[in-house]
Amino acid sequence: MARDIKLGWDVESLNKAYRQGYMASVMGMPRERCPYRGEVVIAAWEAGWEDGSDALRQEQPGASDRIA
């Protein structure tokens, strides 16, 4: 797997950060608790966190009534 040594990330690490961000959101962890450093990996974690948060909102009763 190609890895950018200077930046310290690869596709696998970004996927892992995304999955961890998703799970953190679903489990109620605040967004500010991102464990990563580095803009690209933080962005992947935050994208997962946002998607997890969206999924939780849509699972709540009456969520379909609020979607515009």
NORVEN-V497643 format. One record per residue. PHI is phi in radians with two decimals (* if undefined). OMEGA is omega in whole degrees, -180 to 180 (none if undefined). BURIAL is # if it has 9 or more other ideal C-beta (glycine too) atoms within 8 Angstrom, else .. Layout:
BEGIN
phi = (PHI PHI)
omega = (OMEGA OMEGA)
burial = (BURIAL BURIAL)
END
This chain:
BEGIN
phi = (* -1.19 -2.42 -1.53 -1.07 -1.11 -1.54 1.36 -2.50 -2.49 -1.06 -1.09 -1.21 -1.21 -1.09 -1.10 -1.08 -1.05 -1.06 -1.17 -1.13 -1.05 -1.13 -1.06 -1.14 -1.08 -1.50 1.60 -1.28 -1.15 -1.03 -1.19 -1.63 -0.96 -1.48 -1.69 -2.18 1.80 -0.97 -1.20 -1.22 -1.07 -1.08 -1.15 -1.08 -1.13 -1.10 -1.12 -1.08 -1.12 -1.14 -1.12 -1.11 -1.09 -1.11 -1.10 -1.07 -1.28 -1.42 -1.21 -0.99 1.40 -1.09 -1.17 -1.22 -1.59 -1.29 -1.84)
omega = (178 -179 176 -175 -179 -178 177 178 173 -176 -180 -180 177 176 179 179 178 -179 179 176 178 -179 179 -180 -179 -180 175 179 180 -179 -177 -177 179 -176 -173 173 -179 -172 -174 -179 176 179 178 179 180 177 176 -180 179 179 176 178 177 180 178 180 -178 179 -178 178 180 -178 -178 178 -176 -178 -178 none)
burial = (. . . . . . . . # # . . # # # . # # # # # # # # # # . . . . . . . # . . . # . # # # . # # # # # # # # # # . # # . # . . . . # . . . . .)
END
